[in-house]
C-alpha cells in the first residue's frame, strides 16, 4: 500500500515530465496508475446521535458534563414540566377510584339483585303451580290463575334483567379500571421521559443545554456517541456506481497535515440526498490516528483500480479523450485507459519514444 500512497499523489513523481522544458513537451513514462473517486466528509463517533427531549419544559438538572462516560440508560439531564406532573397525579387518582377491586360493592349490589330475582322467581313459580292445581280442582277464578302466571313470567324476565345488569356493570367497571390503569402508565411514562437518558454506552461529546433554559422536542440537548469512530463520506451520484464495500481509501485531514491514513468502505447507503445529489458512504480506519474527535473534516480518495507499470502521460497533454498533439503539431489518435485529473494511461497509439507537446488553449 506504500506504493499506492506514492501513486495517488503522483503529481510529485511527474514533475520530471516537463520541469525545465520550455517547449512543454514530454514522452510517455512507465508508472503505476491509480484510479480513484474523490469524496469529502467528516469523522463521527460510532452510533453518534443527537439527544432530544420527548417533552417540552425547563431544564431542571444536568447530571453530566462533556467528556463523561455513559452507559445505556445513564441519566443525562432532567426536564421539569408542571403539566406532566399534574397529569400523572390526576391519572393516579382516577386509577385508584376506578380500581376493579375497590368497586366490589357495586358488583355485590348487582349480585344481590340476581339473588332476589331468583328467590322471587322461585316463589312465583310455586304460587303459579299451586293456583293451577286449584284451578284443576275447580277452585278459584281464572283471573287469579292468569295473575299468578303473569307474576311467574315477570319474575323470569326480571331475573334475566338482573343477570344482564350484573354482567354490564362488571364489564363497565373492568373497562374503567383497565383504561385508568393504562392512562396512569402513559402518564408515568411521560414523567419518565422527562429524564433524558443515554441510548448507547460511550461518551458525552457535547452538552447544548443550560440549567433553567426552555427545552423543545426539536432542539438537540446533547450529542452522545461510542468510543469508536467512523468516516461519513459524500460521493457524487456520477461516481457512486463505482463504490463497493471493502474498497480502500486514502484519507487526509487538516488536523493531521502532511499525513495520510488508510481506511476501507464499510457501507454504501442506497438513498441519494436529492438536495446535494450525493450518496452517503461509511468507512472505517484501518489504523486510526490518535486522538480523534467527532466532526473533524476530511478528504479521501476511494481507490477503484490500480494498474502497475502502465504507460502514462500527464492528463493536460490530452487534446481530448482520444487525441494527443505530436511534437510537430500534428494530432494523433491514442487509446486511453485509466485516467484521473493528473495522469492518464496510454493503451496504444504512442510509445516511450514518442514526443508529444502541450496543446494550446
Secondary structure as the mmCIF struct_conf table of DSSP 4:
data_model
#
loop_
_struct_conf.conf_type_id
_struct_conf.id
_struct_conf.beg_label_comp_id
_struct_conf.beg_label_asym_id
_struct_conf.beg_label_seq_id
_struct_conf.end_label_comp_id
_struct_conf.end_label_asym_id
_struct_conf.end_label_seq_id
HELX_RH_AL_P HELX_RH_AL_P1 UNK A 2 UNK A 8
TURN_TY1_P TURN_TY1_P1 UNK A 9 UNK A 9
HELX_RH_3T_P HELX_RH_3T_P1 UNK A 10 UNK A 12
TURN_TY1_P TURN_TY1_P2 UNK A 13 UNK A 14
HELX_RH_3T_P HELX_RH_3T_P2 UNK A 15 UNK A 17
TURN_TY1_P TURN_TY1_P3 UNK A 18 UNK A 20
TURN_TY1_P TURN_TY1_P4 UNK A 22 UNK A 23
STRN STRN1 UNK A 25 UNK A 27
STRN STRN2 UNK A 29 UNK A 45
TURN_TY1_P TURN_TY1_P5 UNK A 46 UNK A 47
STRN STRN3 UNK A 49 UNK A 51
BEND BEND1 UNK A 54 UNK A 55
STRN STRN4 UNK A 57 UNK A 62
TURN_TY1_P TURN_TY1_P6 UNK A 66 UNK A 67
STRN STRN5 UNK A 69 UNK A 70
TURN_TY1_P TURN_TY1_P7 UNK A 72 UNK A 73
STRN STRN6 UNK A 75 UNK A 80
HELX_RH_AL_P HELX_RH_AL_P2 UNK A 82 UNK A 97
TURN_TY1_P TURN_TY1_P8 UNK A 98 UNK A 98
TURN_TY1_P TURN_TY1_P9 UNK A 100 UNK A 100
HELX_RH_3T_P HELX_RH_3T_P3 UNK A 101 UNK A 103
HELX_RH_AL_P HELX_RH_AL_P3 UNK A 104 UNK A 136
TURN_TY1_P TURN_TY1_P10 UNK A 137 UNK A 138
BEND BEND2 UNK A 140 UNK A 140
HELX_RH_AL_P HELX_RH_AL_P4 UNK A 142 UNK A 193
TURN_TY1_P TURN_TY1_P11 UNK A 194 UNK A 194
STRN STRN7 UNK A 195 UNK A 197
BEND BEND3 UNK A 199 UNK A 201
STRN STRN8 UNK A 202 UNK A 207
TURN_TY1_P TURN_TY1_P12 UNK A 211 UNK A 212
STRN STRN9 UNK A 214 UNK A 215
TURN_TY1_P TURN_TY1_P13 UNK A 217 UNK A 218
BEND BEND4 UNK A 219 UNK A 219
STRN STRN10 UNK A 222 UNK A 225
BEND BEND5 UNK A 227 UNK A 228
STRN STRN11 UNK A 229 UNK A 236
TURN_TY1_P TURN_TY1_P14 UNK A 237 UNK A 239
HELX_RH_3T_P HELX_RH_3T_P4 UNK A 240 UNK A 242
TURN_TY1_P TURN_TY1_P15 UNK A 245 UNK A 246
STRN STRN12 UNK A 248 UNK A 253
TURN_TY1_P TURN_TY1_P16 UNK A 254 UNK A 255
STRN STRN13 UNK A 256 UNK A 273
TURN_TY1_P TURN_TY1_P17 UNK A 274 UNK A 277
STRN STRN14 UNK A 278 UNK A 285
BEND BEND6 UNK A 286 UNK A 287
BEND BEND7 UNK A 290 UNK A 291
TURN_TY1_P TURN_TY1_P18 UNK A 294 UNK A 295
STRN STRN15 UNK A 297 UNK A 314
HELX_RH_3T_P HELX_RH_3T_P5 UNK A 315 UNK A 317
STRN STRN16 UNK A 318 UNK A 320
TURN_TY1_P TURN_TY1_P19 UNK A 321 UNK A 322
STRN STRN17 UNK A 323 UNK A 326
TURN_TY1_P TURN_TY1_P20 UNK A 327 UNK A 328
BEND BEND8 UNK A 329 UNK A 329
STRN STRN18 UNK A 331 UNK A 333
STRN STRN19 UNK A 335 UNK A 339
BEND BEND9 UNK A 341 UNK A 342
STRN STRN20 UNK A 343 UNK A 348
BEND BEND10 UNK A 349 UNK A 349
TURN_TY1_P TURN_TY1_P21 UNK A 352 UNK A 353
STRN STRN21 UNK A 355 UNK A 357
HELX_LH_PP_P HELX_LH_PP_P1 UNK A 358 UNK A 360
#
